[in-house]
Structures are given as structure tokens and as C-alpha cells.
């Protein structure tokens, strides 16, 4: 994992210009253009500068080309963060996303000293739920009409893990 760089713009566009990414996230709309990618890179830098989030690109071993992204949106007041992630179509299903998310959780609970990390997925996205399960996140319930996709309100499934649960899981 590493910070996104301006030289990654084509990889970021390739990642997000995907109907499945758009369908399963609230922040991506198609077509995902170079301009949207540049705006996203500016947002990532702003979040880091303001201390409101950390967004990283992840690459497979032996390559410097990003094939996914993982983020923690930080809430300093409550010492928690929301985990978000996306993976390029040709790298889904191989465990890479779970590995990248696990590394981000390790960093969040370790270096950042977070107390809790949660993640949410749309009810129609069981692949995302499997990642959360593999990370040891506990299903906390459905937030009814909590999200918005276009003009439509949607239900979100919430999962979370506490620092002590992550620590116990790592000790096994």
C-alpha cells in the first residue's frame, strides 16, 4: 500500500470506470473521467492534510500499478473510522482486497490507535459482506434508508470491529 500519486491517474480512472464499482459505491458515477480522477486525488490530499482520512492505493507484489484502493475516513472525536475499499475487476476474488483491508486495519488500530472501525455495504453486495466477515467484523444491523444513490434512499448493512477484537484475532 502507498499513497496515491498524480502519476496514478490512469490506474485510478481504470479502477473506477466500472459499472460494478458505480453500482456498489455512493461516490463513483460513470463515466469516470480523468477530471473526476484528478478531483479525487485532490480530495485524498485534502483529507490527509486535514486529518479526516487516509486513502491508499494498493498494488500486487512486484508491481507499482494500483489495482485497488483502501481508505479510513477518520472521526477523531469518537476515535473511530469508516473503512472503504475498491478493487479493479481483474483482481477481485483472489483475497487481495481482504489483505489490503487487513493491512489498513492493522495500521489504524496500531499506529493510529483507533478504538473502532466500521464498514458498510449496500444490501445487494454480498461480496463486500464476505470481505467484512473475513476481517472479523461483526454485523451490527441494517441502517434503513441511511445512504443515498442518486435520488434513491438505500439501506446499508453495517459491520464493525473493535481494537480489542482485532488484537485478539491477531494473537490467534
C-alpha positions in Angstrom: 0.0 0.0 0.0 1.1 3.5 -0.7 -0.3 7.0 -1.2 -2.0 7.7 -4.5 0.2 9.8 -6.8 -0.7 12.1 -9.7 1.1 9.6 -12.0 -1.6 7.0 -11.0 -4.4 8.9 -12.7 -4.8 6.4 -15.5 -4.9 3.5 -13.0 -7.5 5.4 -10.8 -9.7 6.0 -13.9 -9.4 2.4 -15.0 -10.3 1.2 -11.4 -13.4 3.4 -11.1 -14.7 3.5 -14.7 -16.5 0.2 -14.0 -20.3 -0.3 -13.7 -19.9 -2.7 -10.8 -17.9 -0.1 -8.8 -20.5 2.5 -9.6 -23.3 0.2 -8.5 -21.7 -0.7 -5.2 -20.4 2.8 -4.1 -22.2 6.1 -3.4 -19.3 8.3 -4.6 -18.5 7.0 -8.1 -20.5 8.0 -11.1 -19.9 7.0 -14.7 -18.3 7.8 -16.9 -15.3 8.1 -14.5 -13.2 10.7 -16.3 -9.6 11.9 -15.9 -11.1 15.1 -14.4 -13.0 13.1 -11.8 -9.8 11.2 -11.0 -7.9 14.5 -10.5 -10.6 15.8 -8.2 -10.4 12.5 -6.2 -6.6 12.9 -5.9 -7.1 16.4 -4.6 -9.7 15.2 -2.1 -7.3 12.4 -0.9 -4.6 15.0 -0.3 -7.0 17.4 1.5 -8.3 14.6 3.8 -4.7 13.7 4.7 -3.8 17.4 5.4 -6.9 17.9 7.5 -6.6 14.6 9.4 -10.0 13.4 8.3 -8.9 10.4 6.3 -6.2 8.2 4.8 -6.6 6.9 1.3 -4.1 4.4 -0.1 -3.5 2.7 -3.4 -2.6 -1.0 -3.3 -0.6 -2.9 -5.7 0.2 -6.6 -6.1 3.6 -7.8 -5.2 6.2 -7.0 -7.9 4.2 -4.1 -9.4 3.8 -0.4 -8.7 0.5 -0.2 -10.6 -2.5 0.4 -8.3 -5.3 -2.2 -8.8 -7.3 -1.1 -5.8 -7.8 1.5 -3.1 -8.5 1.3 0.6 -9.4 4.2 3.0 -10.1 5.1 6.5 -12.4 8.1 7.0 -11.4 9.3 10.4 -13.7 10.6 13.2 -11.2 12.0 15.8 -13.9 12.9 18.3 -15.1 9.3 18.7 -11.7 7.7 17.8 -13.2 5.6 15.1 -13.1 5.3 11.3 -15.1 4.0 8.4 -13.3 1.6 6.2 -13.8 1.8 2.4 -12.3 -0.1 -0.4 -12.5 -0.9 -4.1 -10.8 -3.4 -6.4 -10.2 -3.5 -10.1 -12.4 -6.1 -11.8 -9.5 -8.3 -12.9 -8.2 -8.6 -9.3 -11.4 -9.5 -7.5 -11.9 -12.8 -5.8 -8.3 -13.6 -5.1 -8.2 -12.3 -1.5 -6.2 -9.1 -2.4 -8.9 -6.8 -1.1 -9.1 -8.6 2.3 -5.4 -8.5 2.6 -5.3 -4.7 1.8 -8.1 -4.0 4.2 -6.4 -6.1 6.9 -3.2 -4.1 6.5 -5.2 -0.9 6.8 -6.9 -2.2 10.0 -3.6 -3.1 11.4 -2.3 0.4 10.8 -5.5 2.0 12.1 -5.6 0.1 15.3 -1.8 0.1 15.7 -0.3 3.4 14.5 -3.4 5.5 14.8 -4.7 3.9 18.0 -8.3 3.7 16.8 -10.9 2.2 19.1 -13.4 1.0 16.4 -13.5 0.6 12.7 -16.8 0.1 10.8 -17.7 -0.6 7.2 -21.0 -0.5 5.3 -22.2 -2.1 2.2 -25.4 -2.0 0.1 -27.8 -4.9 0.9 -27.3 -6.2 -2.7 -23.5 -6.6 -2.3 -22.7 -10.0 -0.7 -19.1 -9.9 -1.9 -18.4 -6.9 0.2 -20.0 -8.5 3.2 -17.7 -11.6 2.8 -14.7 -9.3 3.0 -16.0 -7.8 6.2 -16.7 -11.3 7.6 -13.1 -12.4 6.7 -11.8 -9.4 8.6 -13.7 -10.5 11.7 -16.1 -7.6 11.6 -19.4 -8.1 13.4 -22.7 -7.5 11.6 -24.4 -4.7 13.6 -27.6 -4.3 11.6 -29.2 -2.6 8.7 -29.4 1.2 8.7 -32.7 1.8 6.9 -32.5 4.3 4.1 -29.2 5.6 5.5 -27.5 6.1 2.2 -28.4 7.8 -1.0 -27.7 6.6 -4.5 -28.8 9.3 -6.9 -32.2 10.3 -5.8 -33.0 6.9 -4.2 -32.5 6.2 -0.4 -31.0 2.8 0.3 -30.4 0.5 3.2 -26.8 -0.1 4.4 -25.6 -3.1 6.3 -23.1 -2.1 9.0 -20.3 -4.2 10.3 -17.6 -3.2 12.9 -14.6 -4.4 14.8 -13.1 -3.1 18.0 -9.4 -2.7 18.7 -9.5 -5.4 21.4 -11.3 -7.8 18.9 -8.7 -7.1 16.2 -5.9 -7.7 18.7 -7.4 -11.0 19.9 -7.8 -12.1 16.4 -4.2 -11.3 15.5 -3.0 -13.2 18.6 -4.6 -16.4 17.4 
